[in-house]
Amino acid sequence: MTPTETLAAVDRTVEVLPEPMRRLLLVEYFGNSLLRWSVALVVFVAVLVALRLLRHVLYSRLARLAERTDTELDDLASQLLGRTSKLVLVAVAAAVAGRTLELPPGIELALHRLLFIAVAIQAGIWATHLLTWWIGRYLQRREEGEALRVAVLGLFGFFGRLVIWSVVLLLALDNLGFDVTALIAGLGVGGIAVGLALQNVLQDTFASLSIVLDKPFVVGDFVVIGEFAGTVERIGIKTTRIRSISGELLVFGNGDLLSSRVRNFKQMNERRILFGFGVVYQTPAAQLEAIPAMVAEIFAGTDRARLDRAHFKAFGDSSLDFEVVYYVESAEYSVYMDVQQAINLALVRRFEAEGIEFAYPTRTLFIAGGDGEAKEGEEAPKS
């Protein structure tokens, strides 16, 4: 039914009333009879009550459904419905009631603008809640109570809410008849200027978000960045602080940190270790052949170590070289050093028992005798 047909139907209802009441109801106020104002008020109250009742019923059913299920979507739907603003309900009821009145074009336009602004504000409220819900859900699924994650996501939540309500404000101003083109252009130019002035700060800030979400390392990890190595002590919004092995504090900008190759030793499940040793050239072939088996026996009795291979690798300048590869079943550096120490001591004891000598750098001198023949001299340490 069009507004004209609605008004005609309202006017026809007065014909069945007694004359005194008809005169009273036909008295006009601000261009509409008292009857029309009464009908508009009844329609306004009825629509408002119906909308609030509908919202209450839907919210109650969704809340009960959310208690019975483990999914999060029904929880979110009930929360969004519970955050439906009364202003939107009033604006909708006023727009419907306005169809029963013959209003000047200016007032009718004002009602339409009021409805649009109310809907825009409601959309902003829902979008803000969606953003807050996502941040809270992410924090809950990750490490609860981590200060950096709370701070960084809180910061970006603030920027997200700022963007949402800036859009709502621009839509409202545009609906009210203001020319927002120049305002948007000015904000764009100002944003570019601020972005250029704070380029490094913004780069580090967004890098901190990447560190928080992607987690290439966390506080307590031992990392190597180029020629620097140390333990991560603090990850801030702009910088990350690493305590080096020698004790000094290294401060990296988050942007520079992510542009570098980061080796995270804390993320290892185990360490792969390669080491070698040499024995003297005078060692018999039978003993050389038995050395890999000796190494395997040593590893069989060493906790948290798993042998990969042991081989007679090469003929060195002053030694017969062996190479051993094994895995330490821990990422801790101190555990690796304990295992390596135990293996070294076991090798020394086993070689002492078998009469095998470790090699050390030597040089053999050949001295020509009086008869012109070369004679082998004593071995001397290589200088």
C-alpha positions as CSV (number, residue, x, y, z in Angstrom):
1,M,0.0,0.0,0.0
2,T,1.4,3.4,-1.0
3,P,1.5,6.3,1.5
4,T,-1.4,8.0,-0.3
5,E,-3.6,4.9,0.0
6,T,-2.6,4.6,3.6
7,L,-3.7,8.1,4.4
8,A,-7.0,7.7,2.5
9,A,-7.8,4.5,4.6
10,V,-7.1,6.4,7.8
11,D,-9.4,9.2,6.8
12,R,-12.2,6.9,5.9
13,T,-12.3,5.4,9.4
14,V,-13.6,8.6,10.9
15,E,-16.8,8.5,8.8
16,V,-18.3,5.9,11.1
17,L,-17.8,7.9,14.3
18,P,-20.3,10.3,15.9
19,E,-20.2,13.9,14.8
20,P,-18.6,15.5,18.0
21,M,-15.8,12.9,18.0
22,R,-15.4,13.3,14.2
23,R,-14.8,17.0,14.6
24,L,-12.3,16.5,17.4
25,L,-10.3,14.0,15.4
26,L,-10.3,16.1,12.3
27,V,-8.7,19.1,14.0
28,E,-5.3,19.5,12.3
29,Y,-2.0,19.9,14.0
30,F,1.1,20.6,11.8
31,G,-0.7,19.6,8.6
32,N,-2.2,16.4,9.9
33,S,-5.5,15.6,11.8
34,L,-5.5,14.4,15.3
35,L,-6.7,11.1,14.0
36,R,-3.6,10.7,11.8
37,W,-1.4,11.6,14.7
38,S,-3.2,9.1,16.9
39,V,-2.9,6.3,14.3
40,A,0.8,7.2,13.8
41,L,1.5,7.0,17.5
42,V,-0.3,3.6,17.7
43,V,1.6,2.3,14.7
44,F,4.9,3.6,16.2
45,V,4.3,1.9,19.5
46,A,3.0,-1.4,17.9
47,V,6.0,-1.7,15.6
48,L,8.5,-0.9,18.3
49,V,7.0,-3.4,20.7
50,A,6.8,-6.0,17.9
51,L,10.4,-5.5,17.0
52,R,11.6,-5.6,20.6
53,L,9.6,-8.8,21.2
54,L,10.9,-10.4,18.1
55,R,14.5,-9.6,19.1
56,H,13.9,-11.0,22.6
57,V,12.4,-14.2,21.3
58,L,15.2,-14.8,18.8
59,Y,17.9,-13.9,21.3
60,S,16.4,-16.3,23.9
61,R,16.3,-19.2,21.4
62,L,19.8,-18.6,20.1
63,A,21.1,-18.3,23.7
64,R,19.6,-21.7,24.5
65,L,20.9,-23.2,21.3
66,A,24.4,-21.9,22.1
67,E,24.3,-23.6,25.5
68,R,23.5,-27.0,24.0
69,T,26.1,-26.9,21.1
70,D,29.9,-26.6,20.9
71,T,29.9,-24.4,17.7
72,E,30.8,-20.8,18.0
73,L,28.6,-19.4,15.2
74,D,25.4,-19.6,17.2
75,D,27.2,-17.9,20.1
76,L,28.3,-15.1,17.8
77,A,24.7,-14.8,16.3
78,S,23.2,-14.5,19.8
79,Q,25.8,-11.9,20.8
80,L,25.2,-9.8,17.6
81,L,21.5,-10.0,18.2
82,G,21.9,-8.9,21.8
83,R,23.9,-5.9,20.6
84,T,21.1,-4.6,18.3
85,S,20.7,-1.0,19.2
86,K,17.3,0.4,20.4
87,L,18.0,3.4,18.1
88,V,17.6,1.2,15.1
89,L,14.3,-0.2,16.4
90,V,13.1,3.3,17.1
91,A,14.2,4.5,13.6
92,V,12.4,1.7,11.9
93,A,9.2,2.2,13.9
94,A,9.3,6.0,13.2
95,A,9.8,5.3,9.4
96,V,6.8,3.0,9.4
97,A,4.6,5.3,11.4
98,G,5.6,8.2,9.1
99,R,3.7,6.5,6.3
100,T,0.4,7.3,8.1
101,L,1.2,11.0,8.1
102,E,1.3,13.6,5.3
103,L,4.7,15.2,6.1
104,P,6.5,18.0,4.3
105,P,9.3,16.8,2.1
106,G,12.0,18.1,4.5
107,I,10.6,16.1,7.5
108,E,10.1,13.0,5.4
109,L,13.7,13.2,4.1
110,A,14.9,13.7,7.7
111,L,13.1,10.5,8.7
112,H,14.8,8.6,5.9
113,R,18.2,10.0,6.9
114,L,17.6,9.1,10.5
115,L,16.8,5.5,9.5
116,F,20.0,5.3,7.3
117,I,22.2,6.7,10.0
118,A,20.7,4.4,12.6
119,V,21.4,1.4,10.3
120,A,24.9,2.6,9.7
121,I,25.6,2.9,13.4
122,Q,24.1,-0.6,14.0
123,A,26.4,-2.0,11.2
124,G,29.4,-0.3,13.0
125,I,28.4,-1.9,16.3
126,W,28.1,-5.3,14.7
127,A,31.4,-4.9,12.8
128,T,33.2,-3.8,16.0
129,H,31.9,-6.8,17.9
130,L,33.0,-9.1,15.1
131,L,36.5,-7.7,15.2
132,T,36.6,-8.0,19.0
133,W,35.2,-11.5,18.9
134,W,37.9,-12.6,16.3
135,I,40.7,-11.1,18.4
136,G,39.4,-12.8,21.6
137,R,38.9,-16.1,19.7
138,Y,42.5,-16.0,18.4
139,L,43.9,-15.2,21.8
140,Q,42.0,-18.0,23.4
141,R,43.2,-20.6,20.9
142,R,46.8,-19.5,21.3
143,E,48.8,-18.9,24.4
144,E,46.5,-17.3,26.9
145,G,47.9,-14.4,28.9
146,E,50.9,-13.6,26.6
147,A,51.5,-9.9,27.1
148,L,52.8,-9.2,23.6
149,R,50.0,-10.9,21.8
150,V,47.4,-9.1,23.9
151,A,49.2,-5.7,23.3
152,V,49.7,-6.1,19.6
153,L,46.3,-7.4,18.8
154,G,44.8,-4.8,21.1
155,L,46.6,-2.1,19.1
156,F,45.4,-3.4,15.8
157,G,41.9,-3.8,17.2
158,F,42.0,-0.1,18.0
159,F,43.0,0.7,14.4
160,G,40.3,-1.6,13.1
161,R,37.6,0.1,15.2
162,L,39.0,3.5,14.1
163,V,38.6,2.5,10.5
164,I,35.1,1.1,11.0
165,W,33.7,4.2,12.8
166,S,35.5,6.5,10.3
167,V,33.5,4.8,7.5
168,V,30.3,5.1,9.5
169,L,31.0,8.8,10.1
170,L,31.7,9.4,6.4
171,L,28.5,7.6,5.4
172,A,26.5,9.6,7.9
173,L,27.9,12.9,6.7
174,D,27.3,12.0,3.1
175,N,23.7,11.0,3.8
176,L,23.2,14.4,5.6
177,G,24.2,16.2,2.4
178,F,27.8,17.1,3.2
179,D,30.4,16.9,0.4
180,V,32.8,14.2,1.8
181,T,34.9,14.0,-1.4
182,A,37.2,16.8,-0.3
183,L,37.3,15.4,3.2
184,I,38.3,11.9,1.9
185,A,40.9,13.5,-0.4
186,G,42.3,15.5,2.5
187,L,42.4,12.4,4.7
188,G,44.2,10.5,1.9
189,V,46.8,13.1,1.5
190,G,47.3,13.4,5.2
191,G,47.5,9.7,5.6
192,I,50.2,9.5,2.9
193,A,52.2,12.2,4.7
194,V,51.8,10.5,8.0
195,G,52.7,7.1,6.5
196,L,55.9,8.5,4.9
197,A,56.9,10.2,8.2
198,L,56.3,7.1,10.2
199,Q,57.4,4.6,7.6
200,N,59.9,2.8,9.8
201,V,57.7,2.8,12.8
202,L,54.7,1.4,10.9
203,Q,57.0,-1.2,9.2
204,D,58.2,-2.4,12.6
205,T,54.7,-2.3,14.0
206,F,53.2,-4.4,11.3
207,A,56.3,-6.7,11.5
208,S,55.4,-7.3,15.2
209,L,51.9,-8.4,14.1
210,S,53.6,-10.9,11.7
211,I,55.8,-12.2,14.5
212,V,52.8,-12.6,16.8
213,L,50.6,-14.4,14.2
214,D,53.3,-16.4,12.4
215,K,55.5,-17.1,15.5
216,P,58.9,-17.7,13.8
217,F,60.2,-17.5,17.4
218,V,59.0,-16.8,20.9
219,V,60.5,-15.5,24.1
220,G,63.1,-18.0,25.3
221,D,64.1,-19.4,21.9
222,F,67.8,-19.5,21.0
223,V,68.1,-17.9,17.5
224,V,71.0,-17.0,15.1
225,I,70.5,-13.9,12.9
226,G,73.5,-13.4,10.6
227,E,76.6,-13.2,12.8
228,F,74.6,-12.6,16.0
229,A,73.3,-15.4,18.3
230,G,71.4,-15.3,21.6
231,T,68.2,-16.0,23.5
232,V,65.1,-13.9,22.8
233,E,64.2,-11.9,25.9
234,R,61.4,-9.6,24.8
235,I,59.4,-9.1,21.6
236,G,58.0,-5.6,21.6
237,I,55.7,-3.6,19.2
238,K,58.7,-2.0,17.5
239,T,61.8,-3.9,18.6
240,T,62.9,-7.4,19.6
241,R,65.6,-7.8,22.3
242,I,68.0,-10.7,22.3
243,R,70.6,-11.6,25.0
244,S,73.8,-12.7,23.2
245,I,76.0,-15.6,24.4
246,S,78.6,-13.1,25.6
247,G,76.0,-11.2,27.7
248,E,75.3,-8.0,25.9
249,L,71.7,-7.0,24.8
250,L,71.1,-6.9,21.1
251,V,68.2,-4.8,19.9
252,F,66.7,-5.5,16.5
253,G,64.0,-3.6,14.7
254,N,61.1,-6.0,13.9
255,G,61.1,-5.0,10.2
256,D,64.9,-5.7,9.9
257,L,64.5,-8.9,11.8
258,L,61.9,-10.4,9.5
259,S,63.9,-9.4,6.4
260,S,66.8,-11.5,7.8
261,R,67.3,-15.2,7.8
262,V,66.5,-16.4,11.3
263,R,67.7,-19.8,12.5
264,N,65.7,-21.0,15.5
265,F,67.4,-23.7,17.4
266,K,64.7,-23.9,20.0
267,Q,62.2,-25.2,17.4
268,M,64.4,-28.3,16.7
269,N,63.1,-31.6,18.0
270,E,66.7,-33.0,17.9
271,R,70.2,-31.9,16.9
272,R,72.2,-33.5,14.1
273,I,75.9,-33.6,15.1
274,L,78.9,-34.3,12.9
275,F,82.3,-34.7,14.4
276,G,85.6,-36.4,13.5
277,F,88.8,-37.8,15.0
278,G,92.0,-39.3,13.7
279,V,94.3,-42.2,14.7
280,V,98.0,-42.6,13.9
281,Y,99.1,-44.2,10.6
282,Q,100.8,-47.0,12.6
283,T,97.3,-48.4,13.5
284,P,96.8,-51.9,12.1
285,A,94.2,-52.5,9.5
286,A,92.3,-54.9,11.8
287,Q,91.9,-52.2,14.4
288,L,90.9,-49.6,11.8
289,E,88.2,-52.0,10.6
290,A,86.9,-52.5,14.2
291,I,86.7,-48.8,15.1
292,P,83.2,-48.1,13.6
293,A,81.9,-51.1,15.6
294,M,83.5,-49.7,18.7
295,V,81.8,-46.3,18.1
296,A,78.4,-48.1,17.7
297,E,78.9,-49.9,21.0
298,I,79.7,-46.6,22.7
299,F,76.5,-44.9,21.3
300,A,74.4,-47.9,22.3
301,G,75.3,-47.2,25.9
302,T,74.9,-43.4,25.7
303,D,71.5,-41.9,26.7
304,R,69.7,-39.4,24.4
305,A,72.0,-40.1,21.5
306,R,71.3,-42.1,18.3
307,L,74.1,-43.0,15.9
308,D,73.5,-42.4,12.2
309,R,76.9,-43.5,10.8
310,A,80.6,-43.9,11.5
311,H,83.2,-44.3,8.7
312,F,86.9,-44.3,8.0
313,K,86.7,-41.1,6.0
314,A,90.1,-40.2,4.6
315,F,93.9,-40.2,4.8
316,G,94.9,-37.0,6.5
317,D,98.3,-35.3,6.5
318,S,99.3,-36.9,9.8
319,S,96.2,-39.1,10.7
320,L,93.7,-41.6,9.5
321,D,90.5,-39.7,9.7
322,F,87.1,-41.0,10.9
323,E,83.8,-39.2,10.6
324,V,80.8,-39.8,12.9
325,V,77.2,-38.5,12.5
326,Y,74.7,-38.8,15.3
327,Y,71.5,-37.2,16.6
328,V,70.9,-35.8,20.1
329,E,67.3,-36.4,21.1
330,S,66.9,-32.9,22.5
331,A,67.1,-29.3,21.3
332,E,68.9,-28.1,24.4
333,Y,72.5,-27.0,23.8
334,S,73.6,-28.1,27.3
335,V,72.2,-31.6,26.7
336,Y,74.2,-31.8,23.4
337,M,77.4,-30.8,25.2
338,D,76.8,-33.4,27.9
339,V,76.3,-36.1,25.3
340,Q,79.4,-35.1,23.3
341,Q,81.5,-35.1,26.5
342,A,80.3,-38.6,27.4
343,I,81.1,-39.9,23.9
344,N,84.6,-38.3,23.9
345,L,85.5,-39.8,27.3
346,A,84.2,-43.2,26.2
347,L,86.3,-43.1,23.1
348,V,89.4,-42.2,25.1
349,R,88.8,-45.1,27.5
350,R,88.0,-47.6,24.7
351,F,91.1,-46.7,22.7
352,E,93.3,-46.9,25.8
353,A,92.0,-50.4,26.3
354,E,92.5,-51.4,22.7
355,G,96.0,-49.8,22.4
356,I,94.8,-47.3,19.7
357,E,96.5,-44.0,19.6
358,F,94.8,-40.7,18.7
359,A,96.8,-38.8,16.1
360,Y,98.2,-35.3,16.5
361,P,100.0,-33.1,13.9
362,T,103.5,-34.5,13.2
363,R,106.2,-34.1,10.6
364,T,108.7,-36.9,9.6
365,L,112.2,-35.8,8.6
366,F,114.4,-37.8,6.3
367,I,118.2,-37.2,6.8
368,A,120.7,-38.2,4.1
369,G,123.5,-40.4,5.6
370,G,127.2,-40.3,4.7
371,D,126.7,-43.0,2.1
372,G,124.1,-40.8,0.3
373,E,121.1,-42.9,1.4
374,A,118.2,-41.2,3.1
375,K,117.5,-42.3,6.6
376,E,114.2,-41.8,8.5
377,G,114.6,-39.6,11.5
378,E,112.4,-39.2,14.6
379,E,108.9,-37.8,14.3
380,A,108.7,-34.3,15.6
381,P,105.5,-32.2,16.4
382,K,104.5,-30.2,13.4
383,S,105.1,-26.5,14.0
